[in-house]
Amino acid sequence: MHLSTVRGVGVVVREGTEARALRNTASVYELASAAIAAGRTLGEEIGQRQLGETVDLTRAVFELPVSHPDPAHLHLTGTGLTHLGSAAARDAMHAKLAGTETLTDSMKMFRMGLDGGRPAAGEVGAQPEWFYKGTGHAAVAPGAVLEAPGFAEDGGEEPEIAGLYLIGPNGTPHRIGWALGNEFSDHVTERVNYLWLAHSKLRVASYGPEILVGDLPADIRGTSRIMRGKATIWEKPFLSGEANMSHTIANLEHHHFKYGIFRQPGDLHVHFFGTATLSFADGLKTEAGDTFEISVADFGQPLRNTLGFAPKTRGATKVHPL
């Protein structure tokens, strides 16, 4: 089962190839909240409601598949160095200038995941790299512009799977489902010094357009491409799912939600699980107007966004004393 939010229609449920509007449902946030309150699964909650008209998703204008009524209560976060093969690109960026055989911090982190990122069920494994991207104010709908700030050095795509979570009234995280994600980043800034990773990740991001409800496939195979005008200027397959990761999803979820600040009732979380495929690693420099497209058959409609750059900033940000 898949869920999406379509402009002018509202929540849409897709089973197989048939997509239909879900009546009397304001949002996926409301739907998930009602399911938690009633002790039902999403499928059971949907079964309590009526389906309406058929919707052609190939022609739809999508909103964020799930969002919070107050954007300050939606958190965008992520984990890196979680995918097999991802360390090679990151290690090249962070290689020590001395040219020694000493492992970089990135490779050490990746090695920790290989050695301890897949604990037995119920056990706690190695901590992953973790970063914060922002609140719901940084969440961009499918089809909209991913705008890099005026001080940015780069605007690069990161094709990923995102987990979508709602915190219940007693502080328990509930997983709504999974979505395609573009964890948009500034790789040029990160390359200067890995301690600037936190700066490079404070960017907008997009996820959707459809939510996959249920189990995440172990072996996810998709395509990430960049179009400039009508031409595809870069295209590469990408892999995700636990079969292609150094960490289990459960271990990554634990190391996010172990913090009480991320278990506040009513909050929504969108957590990006990492990638091994970047156009930046292949030397491509993106430009304003480029279109990112991330597609995986299991997730339905592709996630597309256009790249934009805010005007260059001049001078320092002023703080006014009171």
C-alpha positions as CSV (number, residue, x, y, z in Angstrom):
1,M,0.0,0.0,0.0
2,H,1.1,3.5,-0.8
3,L,0.0,6.9,0.4
4,S,0.5,10.3,-1.1
5,T,-0.9,13.9,-0.8
6,V,-2.2,15.4,-4.0
7,R,-3.0,19.1,-4.5
8,G,-6.7,19.7,-4.8
9,V,-7.5,16.1,-3.8
10,G,-5.9,15.3,-0.4
11,V,-4.7,11.9,0.8
12,V,-4.6,9.3,-1.9
13,V,-4.3,5.5,-1.3
14,R,-2.7,3.3,-3.9
15,E,-3.1,-0.4,-4.0
16,G,-1.3,-1.9,-7.0
17,T,-2.0,0.4,-10.0
18,E,-5.3,1.9,-8.6
19,A,-5.1,5.1,-6.7
20,R,-8.1,6.6,-5.0
21,A,-8.8,9.6,-2.8
22,L,-9.4,8.8,0.9
23,R,-12.5,10.6,2.1
24,N,-12.9,12.7,5.2
25,T,-9.1,12.6,5.8
26,A,-7.4,16.0,6.1
27,S,-3.8,14.7,6.0
28,V,-1.5,11.7,6.5
29,Y,-0.5,13.3,9.8
30,E,-4.2,13.2,10.9
31,L,-4.6,9.6,9.6
32,A,-1.5,8.4,11.5
33,S,-2.5,10.2,14.7
34,A,-6.0,8.5,14.5
35,A,-4.4,5.1,14.0
36,I,-2.2,5.5,17.0
37,A,-5.0,6.7,19.2
38,A,-7.2,3.8,18.2
39,G,-4.5,1.2,18.4
40,R,-4.8,0.3,14.8
41,T,-2.4,-0.1,11.9
42,L,-2.6,2.4,9.0
43,G,-4.2,-0.2,6.9
44,E,-6.9,-0.9,9.6
45,E,-7.5,2.9,10.0
46,I,-7.9,3.3,6.2
47,G,-10.4,0.4,6.3
48,Q,-12.6,2.4,8.7
49,R,-12.8,5.2,6.0
50,Q,-14.3,5.4,2.5
51,L,-12.4,5.6,-0.7
52,G,-13.5,8.1,-3.3
53,E,-12.7,9.0,-6.9
54,T,-9.8,7.5,-8.9
55,V,-6.7,9.7,-9.2
56,D,-4.2,9.6,-12.0
57,L,-0.9,9.9,-10.2
58,T,1.1,10.3,-13.4
59,R,-0.5,13.7,-13.8
60,A,-0.8,14.7,-10.2
61,V,0.8,17.7,-8.5
62,F,2.1,16.4,-5.2
63,E,2.4,18.0,-1.8
64,L,4.8,16.6,0.8
65,P,3.3,13.2,1.5
66,V,3.3,13.9,5.2
67,S,3.9,17.2,7.1
68,H,3.3,18.7,10.5
69,P,0.7,21.4,11.1
70,D,3.5,23.3,12.8
71,P,6.7,23.0,10.8
72,A,8.9,23.6,13.9
73,H,7.7,20.1,15.0
74,L,9.0,18.3,12.0
75,H,12.7,17.2,12.1
76,L,14.9,16.4,9.1
77,T,17.9,14.3,10.1
78,G,20.1,11.7,8.6
79,T,22.9,9.1,8.9
80,G,25.9,8.8,6.6
81,L,28.5,6.2,5.8
82,T,25.9,3.5,6.1
83,H,26.0,2.0,2.6
84,L,28.5,-0.5,1.2
85,G,30.7,1.4,-1.2
86,S,29.9,4.8,0.2
87,A,33.2,5.1,2.1
88,A,35.2,5.2,-1.1
89,A,33.7,8.4,-2.3
90,R,33.8,10.0,1.1
91,D,37.3,8.8,1.9
92,A,38.6,10.4,-1.4
93,M,37.1,13.7,-0.3
94,H,38.8,13.4,3.1
95,A,42.1,11.8,2.2
96,K,45.0,13.0,4.2
97,L,47.4,15.3,2.3
98,A,50.4,13.4,3.5
99,G,49.4,10.4,1.4
100,T,50.0,7.9,4.2
101,E,48.1,4.6,4.8
102,T,46.5,6.1,7.9
103,L,42.7,5.7,7.8
104,T,40.7,8.9,7.7
105,D,38.0,9.5,10.3
106,S,35.4,8.7,7.6
107,M,36.9,5.3,6.9
108,K,37.2,4.6,10.6
109,M,33.5,5.4,11.0
110,F,32.6,3.2,8.0
111,R,34.7,0.4,9.5
112,M,32.8,0.7,12.8
113,G,29.6,0.1,10.9
114,L,31.0,-2.9,9.1
115,D,32.2,-4.4,12.4
116,G,29.3,-3.5,14.6
117,G,26.4,-2.0,12.6
118,R,24.3,-5.2,12.3
119,P,23.6,-6.3,15.9
120,A,21.3,-9.2,16.8
121,A,17.6,-8.3,17.2
122,G,17.1,-6.3,20.4
123,E,20.8,-5.5,20.7
124,V,22.6,-2.2,20.3
125,G,25.2,-1.8,17.6
126,A,27.8,0.8,16.6
127,Q,26.8,4.4,16.4
128,P,26.6,5.8,12.9
129,E,27.5,9.2,11.6
130,W,24.5,11.5,12.4
131,F,23.5,15.0,11.3
132,Y,20.7,17.5,11.5
133,K,19.2,19.2,8.5
134,G,16.5,21.4,10.0
135,T,12.8,21.6,10.7
136,G,9.8,21.4,8.5
137,H,10.7,24.9,7.2
138,A,13.5,23.1,5.2
139,A,11.1,20.4,3.8
140,V,10.4,20.9,0.0
141,A,7.5,19.3,-1.8
142,P,8.2,17.0,-4.7
143,G,8.4,19.0,-7.9
144,A,9.4,22.2,-6.2
145,V,12.8,23.9,-6.2
146,L,15.6,22.8,-4.0
147,E,17.2,26.2,-3.3
148,A,20.8,26.4,-2.1
149,P,21.5,29.5,0.1
150,G,23.4,32.4,-1.3
151,F,26.6,31.4,0.6
152,A,26.6,27.9,-0.7
153,E,29.5,26.5,-2.7
154,D,27.5,23.6,-4.3
155,G,24.0,22.1,-4.6
156,G,24.2,18.4,-4.9
157,E,21.7,15.5,-4.9
158,E,21.8,12.6,-2.5
159,P,19.3,9.8,-3.5
160,E,18.2,8.0,-0.4
161,I,15.4,6.2,1.4
162,A,13.8,8.2,4.2
163,G,11.9,6.8,7.2
164,L,8.8,8.8,8.3
165,Y,7.9,8.7,12.0
166,L,5.2,10.1,14.3
167,I,5.8,10.2,18.0
168,G,2.8,8.9,20.0
169,P,1.3,10.4,23.1
170,N,3.5,8.3,25.4
171,G,6.7,9.1,23.5
172,T,6.8,5.9,21.4
173,P,8.1,6.4,17.8
174,H,5.7,5.0,15.2
175,R,6.9,4.4,11.7
176,I,4.4,5.6,9.1
177,G,6.4,4.2,6.2
178,W,9.2,4.9,3.8
179,A,9.7,7.4,1.0
180,L,12.3,8.4,-1.7
181,G,14.4,11.3,-0.5
182,N,16.8,13.8,-1.9
183,E,19.0,14.7,1.0
184,F,20.3,17.8,-0.7
185,S,23.8,18.8,0.5
186,D,26.8,21.1,-0.2
187,H,29.7,18.7,-1.0
188,V,32.2,21.4,-1.9
189,T,31.9,22.8,1.6
190,E,32.2,19.4,3.2
191,R,35.3,18.6,1.2
192,V,37.2,21.6,2.7
193,N,37.1,19.9,6.1
194,Y,35.0,17.1,7.4
195,L,34.2,19.1,10.5
196,W,32.2,21.3,8.2
197,L,29.8,18.4,7.5
198,A,27.3,19.9,9.9
199,H,27.3,23.2,7.9
200,S,27.0,21.3,4.6
201,K,23.9,19.4,5.7
202,L,21.9,22.5,6.8
203,R,20.1,22.6,3.6
204,V,16.6,22.0,2.3
205,A,15.5,18.5,1.4
206,S,12.6,16.7,-0.4
207,Y,10.9,13.4,0.1
208,G,8.1,11.5,-1.6
209,P,5.9,11.7,-3.6
210,E,4.6,8.3,-2.3
211,I,4.9,6.6,1.1
212,L,5.5,2.9,1.0
213,V,3.6,1.5,4.0
214,G,4.9,-1.8,5.4
215,D,8.2,-3.6,5.3
216,L,11.2,-2.0,3.5
217,P,12.5,-4.3,0.7
218,A,15.9,-5.6,1.7
219,D,17.4,-5.0,-1.8
220,I,16.3,-1.7,-3.3
221,R,17.5,-0.8,-6.8
222,G,16.8,2.5,-8.4
223,T,18.2,5.2,-10.7
224,S,19.4,8.7,-9.9
225,R,19.7,11.1,-12.9
226,I,20.2,14.8,-13.6
227,M,18.6,16.5,-16.6
228,R,19.8,19.8,-18.0
229,G,17.1,21.0,-20.4
230,K,15.9,17.9,-22.3
231,A,19.3,16.1,-22.0
232,T,20.3,13.7,-19.3
233,I,23.8,14.8,-18.3
234,W,24.3,12.2,-15.6
235,E,22.7,8.9,-14.7
236,K,23.7,6.1,-12.3
237,P,22.0,3.2,-10.6
238,F,21.8,3.4,-6.8
239,L,21.3,0.6,-4.2
240,S,19.7,0.8,-0.8
241,G,18.0,-1.6,1.7
242,E,19.7,-3.6,4.4
243,A,21.2,-6.0,1.8
244,N,23.3,-3.1,0.6
245,M,24.0,-1.4,4.0
246,S,26.6,-1.8,6.8
247,H,23.9,-1.0,9.4
248,T,20.5,-2.4,10.1
249,I,17.6,0.0,9.9
250,A,16.7,-0.9,13.5
251,N,20.2,0.1,14.7
252,L,20.0,3.4,12.9
253,E,16.5,4.0,14.3
254,H,17.7,3.2,17.8
255,H,20.6,5.7,17.6
256,H,18.2,8.5,16.5
257,F,15.4,7.8,18.9
258,K,17.5,7.0,21.9
259,Y,17.6,10.8,22.5
260,G,14.6,11.9,24.5
261,I,14.4,15.2,22.6
262,F,13.4,13.2,19.6
263,R,10.6,11.4,21.4
264,Q,8.3,14.4,22.0
265,P,4.7,13.5,21.6
266,G,3.2,14.7,18.3
267,D,6.5,15.4,16.6
268,L,7.2,14.2,13.1
269,H,10.5,12.9,12.0
270,V,11.9,12.4,8.5
271,H,15.2,10.5,8.7
272,F,17.5,9.9,5.7
273,F,19.4,6.6,5.7
274,G,22.3,7.4,3.5
275,T,23.5,6.7,0.0
276,A,26.5,5.3,-2.0
277,T,25.8,7.3,-5.2
278,L,26.6,11.0,-5.8
279,S,27.1,12.9,-9.1
280,F,29.6,15.0,-7.2
281,A,31.9,12.0,-6.7
282,D,31.9,11.7,-10.5
283,G,33.1,15.3,-10.9
284,L,29.8,16.7,-12.1
285,K,29.1,20.4,-11.2
286,T,25.4,21.1,-11.0
287,E,23.8,24.3,-12.3
288,A,20.7,26.3,-11.5
289,G,17.8,24.8,-13.5
290,D,19.1,21.2,-13.4
291,T,16.4,18.7,-12.5
292,F,17.1,15.8,-10.1
293,E,15.1,12.6,-10.6
294,I,15.2,9.7,-8.2
295,S,13.2,6.6,-9.2
296,V,12.6,3.2,-7.6
297,A,9.8,0.9,-9.0
298,D,8.8,-0.2,-5.5
299,F,8.0,3.4,-4.5
300,G,5.8,4.4,-7.4
301,Q,6.1,7.9,-8.9
302,P,9.7,9.3,-9.1
303,L,10.9,12.2,-6.9
304,R,11.8,15.2,-9.1
305,N,13.1,18.6,-8.0
306,T,14.8,21.5,-9.7
307,L,18.0,23.1,-8.5
308,G,18.0,26.8,-7.6
309,F,20.4,29.2,-6.0
310,A,19.5,32.1,-3.8
311,P,21.2,35.5,-4.6
312,K,24.7,35.7,-3.3
313,T,24.8,37.1,0.2
314,R,26.9,40.2,1.0
315,G,28.4,41.1,4.3
316,A,27.7,39.5,7.7
317,T,24.3,38.7,9.2
318,K,23.5,41.5,11.7
319,V,22.3,40.7,15.2
320,H,20.3,43.5,16.8
321,P,20.7,43.9,20.6
322,L,17.6,44.6,22.7
